Amino acid sequence: MSKIWGLVLAVLLTLGAGMPTNVRADDMEGGTDRPGGDYLKYPIEPGSISGASICRGMCVKDNNCTAWTFVASGVQGPKALCYLKAGTPAAVSNPCCQSGLVSHAFEANIDRPGMDYFKFAVYKGMGECKALCDKDGRCMSWTYVQPGVQFKYAVCYLKSGTPEAQANDCCTSGVKNGVSR
């Protein structure tokens, strides 16, 4: 019976049922590992035909997760493993694994310092910052700094790359389309 529920869960996760609307999960990267940045590890039952989808779904539902790697059973023990990652580790070819990136539209309490190419005052909230980044071909990520932290008004920084995320309650950040360059 648990195998049936595992299959049902995997199908729902694959179809995006219950996926938050502010999250974008990129396609699965077959034969790819993304070593590093691990902050959580989950065992997946042996024989699960959809372990990578389950792992992807765990990352999508965790606001701290920006990348994931599913390691097949028998590689690091009898059970398959799901690694949730902070940051965007480089992709490495490895037939043991499947990986992927997840972009949360708004990364609350996250600063991404560095790689700034444009700064402007924001008066309509963090959505204004995200919207300008989405429209700018050069923008890969952004950081919104709350009013009163640097200036009396809020400030938006557009970034030419994706600096490492750092916990900071001054800011909200985002990565454009889940792509790091």
MDTraj code that builds the backbone (N, CA, C; nanometers):
import mdtraj as md
import numpy as np

residues = "MET SER LYS ILE TRP GLY LEU VAL LEU ALA VAL LEU LEU THR LEU GLY ALA GLY MET PRO THR ASN VAL ARG ALA ASP ASP MET GLU GLY GLY THR ASP ARG PRO GLY GLY ASP TYR LEU LYS TYR PRO ILE GLU PRO GLY SER ILE SER GLY ALA SER ILE CYS ARG GLY MET CYS VAL LYS ASP ASN ASN CYS THR ALA TRP THR PHE VAL ALA SER GLY VAL GLN GLY PRO LYS ALA LEU CYS TYR LEU LYS ALA GLY THR PRO ALA ALA VAL SER ASN PRO CYS CYS GLN SER GLY LEU VAL SER HIS ALA PHE GLU ALA ASN ILE ASP ARG PRO GLY MET ASP TYR PHE LYS PHE ALA VAL TYR LYS GLY MET GLY GLU CYS LYS ALA LEU CYS ASP LYS ASP GLY ARG CYS MET SER TRP THR TYR VAL GLN PRO GLY VAL GLN PHE LYS TYR ALA VAL CYS TYR LEU LYS SER GLY THR PRO GLU ALA GLN ALA ASN ASP CYS CYS THR SER GLY VAL LYS ASN GLY VAL SER ARG".split()
xyz = np.array([
    [0.0817, -0.1198, 0.0000],
    [0.0000, 0.0000, 0.0000],
    [0.0858, 0.1259, 0.0000],
    [0.1987, 0.1252, 0.0755],
    [0.2833, 0.2452, 0.0809],
    [0.3454, 0.2749, -0.0546],
    [0.3715, 0.1706, -0.1360],
    [0.4259, 0.1930, -0.2703],
    [0.3243, 0.2665, -0.3571],
    [0.1966, 0.2325, -0.3413],
    [0.0915, 0.2987, -0.4194],
    [0.0849, 0.4459, -0.3810],
    [0.0873, 0.4762, -0.2496],
    [0.0820, 0.6164, -0.2067],
    [0.2065, 0.6913, -0.2509],
    [0.3217, 0.6238, -0.2510],
    [0.4447, 0.6864, -0.3003],
    [0.4323, 0.7223, -0.4470],
    [0.3723, 0.6331, -0.5249],
    [0.3519, 0.6587, -0.6669],
    [0.2536, 0.7738, -0.6879],
    [0.1452, 0.7744, -0.6111],
    [0.0472, 0.8834, -0.6208],
    [0.1127, 1.0169, -0.5867],
    [0.1906, 1.0194, -0.4780],
    [0.2605, 1.1412, -0.4389],
    [0.3549, 1.1876, -0.5491],
    [0.4295, 1.0947, -0.6068],
    [0.5236, 1.1303, -0.7122],
    [0.4522, 1.1886, -0.8340],
    [0.3401, 1.1285, -0.8723],
    [0.2641, 1.1800, -0.9873],
    [0.2144, 1.3209, -0.9582],
    [0.1610, 1.3424, -0.8382],
    [0.1125, 1.4757, -0.8029],
    [0.2256, 1.5776, -0.8020],
    [0.3408, 1.5406, -0.7476],
    [0.4545, 1.6330, -0.7463],
    [0.5032, 1.6617, -0.8874],
    [0.5048, 1.5592, -0.9714],
    [0.5484, 1.5779, -1.1097],
    [0.4543, 1.6725, -1.1829],
    [0.3253, 1.6606, -1.1580],
    [0.2282, 1.7469, -1.2235],
    [0.2210, 1.8850, -1.1602],
    [0.2848, 1.9023, -1.0465],
    [0.2879, 2.0329, -0.9817],
    [0.1716, 2.0580, -0.8884],
    [0.0945, 1.9553, -0.8567],
    [-0.0174, 1.9755, -0.7648],
    [0.0353, 2.0225, -0.6312],
    [-0.0224, 2.1257, -0.5804],
    [0.0199, 2.1783, -0.4526],
    [0.1463, 2.2621, -0.4595],
    [0.2016, 2.2841, -0.5781],
    [0.3233, 2.3624, -0.5910],
    [0.2902, 2.5092, -0.5697],
    [0.3618, 2.5745, -0.4807],
    [0.3357, 2.7158, -0.4592],
    [0.3492, 2.7941, -0.5895],
    [0.2667, 2.8953, -0.6072],
    [0.2674, 2.9699, -0.7323],
    [0.3867, 3.0634, -0.7453],
    [0.4608, 3.0892, -0.6375],
    [0.5760, 3.1773, -0.6469],
    [0.7059, 3.0997, -0.6650],
    [0.6974, 2.9733, -0.7097],
    [0.8145, 2.8891, -0.7272],
    [0.8216, 2.8415, -0.8703],
    [0.9433, 2.8388, -0.9245],
    [0.9654, 2.7825, -1.0560],
    [1.0693, 2.6723, -1.0424],
    [1.0365, 2.5525, -1.0827],
    [1.1300, 2.4406, -1.0787],
    [1.1712, 2.4079, -1.2213],
    [1.3005, 2.4124, -1.2456],
    [1.3502, 2.3812, -1.3785],
    [1.3413, 2.2317, -1.4038],
    [1.3602, 2.1928, -1.5289],
    [1.3566, 2.0528, -1.5660],
    [1.4622, 1.9738, -1.4906],
    [1.4382, 1.8460, -1.4770],
    [1.5347, 1.7580, -1.4116],
    [1.6572, 1.7422, -1.4993],
    [1.7724, 1.7387, -1.4343],
    [1.8996, 1.7225, -1.5027],
    [1.9458, 1.5787, -1.4824],
    [1.9110, 1.4899, -1.5764],
    [1.9502, 1.3497, -1.5651],
    [2.1008, 1.3332, -1.5777],
    [2.1562, 1.2356, -1.5060],
    [2.2995, 1.2098, -1.5117],
    [2.3830, 1.3257, -1.4600],
    [2.3278, 1.4001, -1.3644],
    [2.3952, 1.5204, -1.3135],
    [2.3936, 1.5225, -1.1616],
    [2.5095, 1.5545, -1.1042],
    [2.5230, 1.5779, -0.9611],
    [2.5513, 1.7264, -0.9437],
    [2.5119, 1.7816, -0.8315],
    [2.5460, 1.9189, -0.7944],
    [2.6072, 1.9127, -0.6542],
    [2.7354, 1.8716, -0.6462],
    [2.7980, 1.8531, -0.5148],
    [2.8163, 1.9844, -0.4390],
    [2.7908, 1.9778, -0.3081],
    [2.8095, 2.0941, -0.2221],
    [2.6781, 2.1620, -0.1897],
    [2.6814, 2.2468, -0.0874],
    [2.5655, 2.3258, -0.0482],
    [2.4567, 2.2482, 0.0241],
    [2.4837, 2.1230, 0.0622],
    [2.3817, 2.0393, 0.1271],
    [2.3473, 2.0929, 0.2653],
    [2.2185, 2.1007, 0.2947],
    [2.1774, 2.1340, 0.4305],
    [2.0782, 2.0328, 0.4866],
    [2.0169, 1.9514, 0.4026],
    [1.9286, 1.8436, 0.4492],
    [1.9475, 1.7219, 0.3598],
    [1.9347, 1.6039, 0.4211],
    [1.9444, 1.4779, 0.3469],
    [1.8273, 1.3905, 0.3877],
    [1.7543, 1.3387, 0.2899],
    [1.6396, 1.2512, 0.3159],
    [1.6612, 1.1173, 0.2471],
    [1.6334, 1.0068, 0.3161],
    [1.6351, 0.8766, 0.2485],
    [1.5050, 0.8587, 0.1695],
    [1.5158, 0.7942, 0.0559],
    [1.3989, 0.7620, -0.0280],
    [1.3905, 0.6098, -0.0338],
    [1.2725, 0.5551, -0.0185],
    [1.2538, 0.4094, -0.0153],
    [1.3122, 0.3436, -0.1406],
    [1.3820, 0.2300, -0.1230],
    [1.4364, 0.1575, -0.2382],
    [1.3240, 0.1146, -0.3323],
    [1.3546, 0.1154, -0.4588],
    [1.2580, 0.0705, -0.5586],
    [1.1590, 0.1764, -0.6012],
    [1.1644, 0.2951, -0.5430],
    [1.0727, 0.4012, -0.5820],
    [1.1045, 0.4429, -0.7250],
    [1.0054, 0.4356, -0.8107],
    [1.0294, 0.4694, -0.9516],
    [1.0301, 0.6196, -0.9748],
    [0.9988, 0.6947, -0.8728],
    [0.9885, 0.8390, -0.8916],
    [1.0635, 0.9164, -0.7843],
    [1.1734, 0.8616, -0.7364],
    [1.2490, 0.9251, -0.6297],
    [1.2949, 1.0650, -0.6631],
    [1.3367, 1.0876, -0.7878],
    [1.3820, 1.2210, -0.8273],
    [1.2672, 1.3220, -0.8198],
    [1.1470, 1.2802, -0.8576],
    [1.0313, 1.3699, -0.8482],
    [0.9976, 1.4022, -0.7034],
    [1.0114, 1.3043, -0.6159],
    [0.9870, 1.3268, -0.4737],
    [1.0895, 1.4256, -0.4195],
    [1.2158, 1.4067, -0.4564],
    [1.3230, 1.4952, -0.4115],
    [1.2980, 1.6377, -0.4619],
    [1.2635, 1.6509, -0.5874],
    [1.2326, 1.7821, -0.6461],
    [1.1189, 1.8483, -0.5690],
    [1.0137, 1.7719, -0.5383],
    [0.8994, 1.8253, -0.4649],
    [0.9360, 1.8737, -0.3254],
    [1.0278, 1.8017, -0.2588],
    [1.0739, 1.8451, -0.1269],
    [1.1433, 1.9809, -0.1362],
    [1.2232, 1.9981, -0.2408],
    [1.2946, 2.1247, -0.2600],
    [1.1968, 2.2380, -0.2899],
    [1.1006, 2.2124, -0.3741],
    [1.0022, 2.3147, -0.4101],
    [0.9278, 2.3645, -0.2871],
    [0.8974, 2.2746, -0.1946],
    [0.8192, 2.3127, -0.0762],
    [0.9028, 2.3739, 0.0353],
    [1.0348, 2.3741, 0.0214],
    [1.1246, 2.4294, 0.1235],
    [1.1794, 2.5632, 0.0726],
    [1.1417, 2.6724, 0.1374],
    [1.1836, 2.8057, 0.0915],
    [1.3333, 2.8271, 0.0936],
    [1.4082, 2.7460, 0.1675],
    [1.5538, 2.7601, 0.1727],
    [1.6234, 2.6861, 0.0603],
    [1.5524, 2.5999, -0.0089],
    [1.6123, 2.5132, -0.1102],
    [1.6159, 2.5816, -0.2474],
    [1.7345, 2.5847, -0.3074],
    [1.7493, 2.6413, -0.4415],
    [1.7983, 2.5383, -0.5424],
    [1.8449, 2.4232, -0.4939],
    [1.8892, 2.3147, -0.5817],
    [1.8739, 2.1828, -0.5056],
    [1.8719, 2.0730, -0.5806],
    [1.8565, 1.9417, -0.5195],
    [1.9331, 1.8385, -0.6011],
    [1.9678, 1.7287, -0.5355],
    [2.0287, 1.6148, -0.6053],
    [1.9696, 1.4866, -0.5478],
    [1.9273, 1.3991, -0.6371],
    [1.8775, 1.2667, -0.6025],
    [1.9869, 1.1665, -0.6386],
    [2.0295, 1.0864, -0.5395],
    [2.1326, 0.9841, -0.5608],
    [2.0647, 0.8478, -0.5563],
    [2.0848, 0.7672, -0.6593],
    [2.0191, 0.6370, -0.6703],
    [2.0575, 0.5437, -0.5565],
    [1.9673, 0.4507, -0.5252],
    [1.9960, 0.3512, -0.4217],
    [2.1155, 0.2673, -0.4637],
    [2.1927, 0.2224, -0.3630],
    [2.3101, 0.1411, -0.3898],
    [2.4372, 0.2216, -0.4128],
    [2.4254, 0.3520, -0.4305],
    [2.5432, 0.4350, -0.4536],
    [2.6049, 0.4790, -0.3215],
    [2.5221, 0.5281, -0.2293],
    [2.5700, 0.5721, -0.0983],
    [2.5018, 0.4931, 0.0136],
    [2.4595, 0.3739, -0.0168],
    [2.3909, 0.2891, 0.0800],
    [2.2717, 0.2227, 0.0145],
    [2.1957, 0.1435, 0.0913],
    [2.0845, 0.0691, 0.0316],
    [1.9680, 0.1565, -0.0132],
    [1.9512, 0.2725, 0.0500],
    [1.8403, 0.3608, 0.0133],
    [1.8903, 0.4728, -0.0771],
    [1.8024, 0.5178, -0.1645],
    [1.8315, 0.6373, -0.2438],
    [1.8304, 0.7573, -0.1489],
    [1.8996, 0.8628, -0.1850],
    [1.9082, 0.9809, -0.0998],
    [1.8711, 1.1065, -0.1776],
    [1.8079, 1.1978, -0.1064],
    [1.7725, 1.3281, -0.1619],
    [1.8489, 1.4329, -0.0822],
    [1.9256, 1.5160, -0.1514],
    [1.9997, 1.6246, -0.0873],
    [1.9376, 1.7577, -0.1272],
    [1.8969, 1.8366, -0.0287],
    [1.8484, 1.9716, -0.0532],
    [1.9657, 2.0658, -0.0328],
    [1.9751, 2.1673, -0.1195],
    [2.0924, 2.2526, -0.1233],
    [2.0563, 2.4005, -0.1142],
    [2.1454, 2.4737, -0.0509],
    [2.1371, 2.6198, -0.0488],
    [2.2426, 2.6693, -0.1481],
    [2.2104, 2.7699, -0.2233],
    [2.3015, 2.8162, -0.3271],
    [2.2807, 2.7347, -0.4529],
    [2.3700, 2.7533, -0.5486],
    [2.3591, 2.6838, -0.6763],
    [2.4925, 2.6177, -0.7087],
    [2.5172, 2.4978, -0.6535],
    [2.6420, 2.4288, -0.6839],
    [2.6524, 2.3978, -0.8331],
    [2.7742, 2.3927, -0.8828],
    [2.7979, 2.3635, -1.0245],
    [2.7511, 2.2230, -1.0603],
    [2.6985, 2.2090, -1.1794],
    [2.6541, 2.0793, -1.2297],
    [2.7753, 1.9976, -1.2744],
    [2.7769, 1.8684, -1.2343],
    [2.8849, 1.7768, -1.2693],
    [2.8216, 1.6502, -1.3255],
    [2.8701, 1.6057, -1.4387],
    [2.8176, 1.4838, -1.4997],
    [2.8452, 1.3639, -1.4097],
    [2.7382, 1.2872, -1.3766],
    [2.7517, 1.1691, -1.2926],
    [2.6267, 1.0828, -1.3122],
    [2.6420, 0.9613, -1.3658],
    [2.5252, 0.8779, -1.3944],
    [2.4481, 0.8322, -1.2708],
    [2.5029, 0.8531, -1.1502],
    [2.4347, 0.8101, -1.0273],
    [2.3176, 0.8985, -0.9895],
    [2.3112, 1.0156, -1.0504],
    [2.2281, 1.1205, -0.9920],
    [2.1355, 1.1891, -1.0922],
    [2.0363, 1.2559, -1.0348],
    [1.9536, 1.3526, -1.1059],
    [1.9493, 1.4762, -1.0174],
    [1.9530, 1.5917, -1.0787],
    [1.9530, 1.7170, -1.0035],
    [1.8587, 1.8157, -1.0676],
    [1.8471, 1.9312, -1.0053],
    [1.7654, 2.0381, -1.0605],
    [1.7775, 2.1644, -0.9782],
    [1.7291, 2.2731, -1.0354],
    [1.7285, 2.4034, -0.9702],
    [1.5852, 2.4443, -0.9426],
    [1.5669, 2.5173, -0.8351],
    [1.4358, 2.5706, -0.7997],
    [1.4533, 2.7175, -0.7658],
    [1.3712, 2.8007, -0.8245],
    [1.3774, 2.9435, -0.7952],
    [1.2521, 2.9846, -0.7202],
    [1.2712, 3.0377, -0.6020],
    [1.1605, 3.0936, -0.5255],
    [1.1521, 3.2409, -0.5646],
    [1.0368, 3.2846, -0.6104],
    [1.0221, 3.4209, -0.6610],
    [1.0652, 3.5247, -0.5587],
    [1.0359, 3.5012, -0.4317],
    [1.0745, 3.5937, -0.3262],
    [1.1463, 3.5159, -0.2160],
    [1.2730, 3.5484, -0.1944],
    [1.3529, 3.4853, -0.0900],
    [1.3524, 3.5781, 0.0315],
    [1.2561, 3.5559, 0.1207],
    [1.2418, 3.6414, 0.2388],
    [1.3638, 3.6307, 0.3293],
    [1.4046, 3.7448, 0.3858],
    [1.5174, 3.7527, 0.4788],
    [1.6485, 3.7037, 0.4177],
    [1.6647, 3.7277, 0.2880],
    [1.7872, 3.6894, 0.2164],
    [1.8446, 3.8111, 0.1458],
    [1.9751, 3.8308, 0.1638],
    [2.0523, 3.9320, 0.0913],
    [2.1434, 3.8557, -0.0043],
    [2.1669, 3.9107, -0.1209],
    [2.2620, 3.8550, -0.2168],
    [2.3620, 3.9666, -0.2510],
    [2.4572, 3.9918, -0.1605],
    [2.5491, 4.1044, -0.1815],
    [2.6468, 4.0805, -0.2967],
    [2.6692, 4.1876, -0.3749],
    [2.7654, 4.1822, -0.4845],
    [2.6991, 4.1724, -0.6207],
    [2.7816, 4.1897, -0.7247],
    [2.7416, 4.1803, -0.8654],
    [2.6369, 4.2836, -0.9054],
    [2.6271, 4.3954, -0.8308],
    [2.5300, 4.5004, -0.8614],
    [2.5715, 4.5759, -0.9874],
    [2.4755, 4.6037, -1.0743],
    [2.5033, 4.6912, -1.1876],
    [2.4043, 4.8075, -1.1950],
    [2.2960, 4.8005, -1.1162],
    [2.1981, 4.9091, -1.1180],
    [2.1282, 4.9155, -0.9831],
    [2.1130, 5.0375, -0.9300],
    [2.0461, 5.0593, -0.8021],
    [1.9422, 5.1683, -0.8224],
    [1.8230, 5.1512, -0.7634],
    [1.7204, 5.2539, -0.7747],
    [1.6283, 5.2523, -0.6531],
    [1.5673, 5.3648, -0.6280],
    [1.4708, 5.3784, -0.5182],
    [1.3418, 5.3056, -0.5564],
    [1.2814, 5.2394, -0.4582],
    [1.1587, 5.1628, -0.4802],
    [1.0495, 5.2215, -0.3911],
    [0.9335, 5.2457, -0.4508],
    [0.8220, 5.3037, -0.3752],
    [0.6978, 5.2146, -0.3746],
    [0.6970, 5.1100, -0.4576],
    [0.5788, 5.0243, -0.4676],
    [0.6022, 4.8841, -0.4128],
    [0.7110, 4.8610, -0.3418],
    [0.7371, 4.7301, -0.2818],
    [0.8305, 4.6436, -0.3639],
    [0.8601, 4.5250, -0.3090],
    [0.9587, 4.4365, -0.3708],
    [0.9158, 4.3840, -0.5071],
    [0.7861, 4.3819, -0.5338],
    [0.7380, 4.3388, -0.6653],
    [0.7891, 4.4276, -0.7765],
    [0.8072, 4.5561, -0.7465],
    [0.8621, 4.6503, -0.8441],
    [1.0063, 4.6118, -0.8798],
    [1.0822, 4.5709, -0.7806],
    [1.2209, 4.5292, -0.8002],
    [1.2264, 4.4030, -0.8874],
    [1.1459, 4.3042, -0.8521],
    [1.1412, 4.1788, -0.9284],
    [1.0969, 4.2043, -1.0718],
    [0.9957, 4.2880, -1.0898],
    [0.9425, 4.3146, -1.2240],
    [1.0483, 4.3774, -1.3152],
    [1.1268, 4.4713, -1.2619],
    [1.2304, 4.5336, -1.3441],
    [1.3373, 4.4316, -1.3809],
    [1.3746, 4.3448, -1.2875],
    [1.4724, 4.2407, -1.3174],
    [1.4188, 4.1472, -1.4260],
    [1.2929, 4.1081, -1.4149],
    [1.2327, 4.0183, -1.5139],
    [1.2369, 4.0768, -1.6545],
    [1.2266, 4.2090, -1.6657],
    [1.2238, 4.2753, -1.7972],
    [1.3621, 4.3054, -1.8529],
    [1.4657, 4.2987, -1.7678],
    [1.6013, 4.3367, -1.8074],
    [1.6819, 4.2119, -1.8424],
    [1.7251, 4.2006, -1.9673],
    [1.8005, 4.0848, -2.0131],
    [1.9325, 4.0641, -1.9407],
    [1.9900, 4.1688, -1.8869],
    [2.1178, 4.1571, -1.8155],
    [2.0995, 4.1063, -1.6721],
    [1.9814, 4.1250, -1.6150],
    [1.9560, 4.0926, -1.4744],
    [1.9414, 3.9419, -1.4532],
    [2.0192, 3.8889, -1.3578],
    [2.0117, 3.7474, -1.3209],
    [1.9522, 3.7283, -1.1819],
    [1.9629, 3.8321, -1.0964],
    [1.9048, 3.8265, -0.9625],
    [1.8876, 3.9686, -0.9111],
    [1.8214, 3.9819, -0.7967],
    [1.7931, 4.1143, -0.7412],
    [1.7851, 4.1062, -0.5888],
    [1.8049, 4.2211, -0.5266],
    [1.7859, 4.2331, -0.3819],
    [1.7113, 4.3618, -0.3526],
    [1.6064, 4.3500, -0.2722],
    [1.5261, 4.4623, -0.2251],
    [1.5656, 4.4873, -0.0800],
    [1.6101, 4.6110, -0.0501],
    [1.6480, 4.6490, 0.0855],
    [1.5364, 4.7360, 0.1427],
    [1.4852, 4.6991, 0.2584],
    [1.3709, 4.7669, 0.3195],
    [1.4001, 4.9139, 0.3496],
    [1.2955, 4.9970, 0.3506],
    [1.3126, 5.1379, 0.3859],
    [1.3743, 5.1523, 0.5253],
    [1.4614, 5.2514, 0.5386],
    [1.5229, 5.2795, 0.6678],
    [1.6506, 5.2031, 0.6953],
    [1.6854, 5.1074, 0.6115],
    [1.8084, 5.0304, 0.6345],
    [1.9285, 5.1062, 0.5780],
    [1.9209, 5.1463, 0.4514],
    [2.0292, 5.2229, 0.3893],
    [1.9893, 5.3689, 0.3696],
    [1.8642, 5.3863, 0.3332],
    [1.8078, 5.5190, 0.3092],
    [1.6685, 5.5215, 0.3705],
    [1.6036, 5.6384, 0.3692],
    [1.4683, 5.6429, 0.4246],
    [1.3681, 5.5709, 0.3348],
    [1.4041, 5.5466, 0.2110],
    [1.3198, 5.4736, 0.1156],
    [1.3827, 5.3370, 0.0862],
    [1.3059, 5.2480, 0.0283],
    [1.3566, 5.1158, -0.0104],
    [1.4461, 5.1288, -0.1322],
    [1.5388, 5.0345, -0.1457],
    [1.6334, 5.0349, -0.2571],
    [1.6327, 4.8973, -0.3224],
    [1.6417, 4.8960, -0.4547],
    [1.6512, 4.7714, -0.5305],
    [1.7871, 4.7663, -0.5999],
    [1.8523, 4.6522, -0.5908],
    [1.9785, 4.6285, -0.6597],
    [1.9569, 4.5189, -0.7636],
    [1.9849, 4.5497, -0.8902],
    [1.9816, 4.4489, -0.9959],
    [2.1229, 4.3951, -1.0113],
    [2.1340, 4.2650, -1.0357],
    [2.2641, 4.1977, -1.0349],
    [2.2896, 4.1232, -1.1653],
    [2.4152, 4.1278, -1.2086],
    [2.4545, 4.0643, -1.3345],
    [2.4818, 3.9153, -1.3183],
    [2.4792, 3.8648, -1.1981],
    [2.5005, 3.7231, -1.1684],
    [2.4148, 3.6836, -1.0505],
    [2.4495, 3.5731, -0.9879],
    [2.3736, 3.5251, -0.8732],
    [2.4684, 3.5067, -0.7550],
    [2.4889, 3.6128, -0.6770],
    [2.5757, 3.5995, -0.5595],
    [2.5155, 3.5017, -0.4583],
    [2.6013, 3.4487, -0.3720],
    [2.5558, 3.3569, -0.2661],
    [2.4514, 3.4245, -0.1776],
    [2.3507, 3.3500, -0.1422],
    [2.2467, 3.3995, -0.0517],
    [2.3013, 3.4050, 0.0907],
    [2.2701, 3.5149, 0.1603],
    [2.3094, 3.5306, 0.2996],
    [2.1863, 3.5722, 0.3802],
    [2.1670, 3.5083, 0.4933],
    [2.0538, 3.5415, 0.5789],
    [2.0687, 3.6849, 0.6302],
    [1.9631, 3.7658, 0.6127],
    [1.9641, 3.9035, 0.6607],
    [1.8211, 3.9543, 0.6566],
    [1.7672, 3.9929, 0.7732],
    [1.6271, 4.0354, 0.7776],
    [1.6036, 4.1737, 0.7180],
    [1.7068, 4.2366, 0.6631],
    [1.6935, 4.3675, 0.5981],
    [1.6350, 4.3565, 0.4585],
    [1.6397, 4.2366, 0.4028],
    [1.6241, 4.2253, 0.2572],
    [1.5327, 4.1113, 0.2151],
    [1.4915, 4.1210, 0.0910],
    [1.4273, 4.0121, 0.0189],
    [1.4967, 4.0065, -0.1157],
    [1.5270, 3.8873, -0.1619],
    [1.5971, 3.8718, -0.2890],
    [1.5230, 3.7744, -0.3783],
    [1.5733, 3.7597, -0.4993],
    [1.5170, 3.6639, -0.5927],
    [1.6148, 3.6338, -0.7042],
    [1.6007, 3.5159, -0.7628],
    [1.6823, 3.4736, -0.8760],
    [1.5917, 3.4636, -0.9960],
    [1.6306, 3.5264, -1.1043],
    [1.5484, 3.5284, -1.2257],
    [1.5454, 3.3909, -1.2902],
    [1.4282, 3.3357, -1.3077],
    [1.4049, 3.2108, -1.3776],
    [1.4887, 3.0933, -1.3274],
    [1.5386, 3.1020, -1.2034],
    [1.6132, 2.9904, -1.1476],
    [1.7476, 2.9667, -1.2119],
    [1.7974, 3.0616, -1.2908],
    [1.9229, 3.0433, -1.3636],
    [2.0340, 3.1188, -1.2945],
    [2.1458, 3.0528, -1.2692],
    [2.2628, 3.1190, -1.2106],
    [2.3720, 3.1276, -1.3151],
    [2.4304, 3.2444, -1.3254],
    [2.5392, 3.2641, -1.4221],
    [2.6518, 3.3385, -1.3582],
])
top = md.Topology()
chain = top.add_chain()
for i, resn in enumerate(residues, 1):
    res = top.add_residue(resn, chain, resSeq=i)
    for name in ("N", "CA", "C"):
        top.add_atom(name, md.element.get_by_symbol(name[0]), res)
traj = md.Trajectory(xyz[None], top)
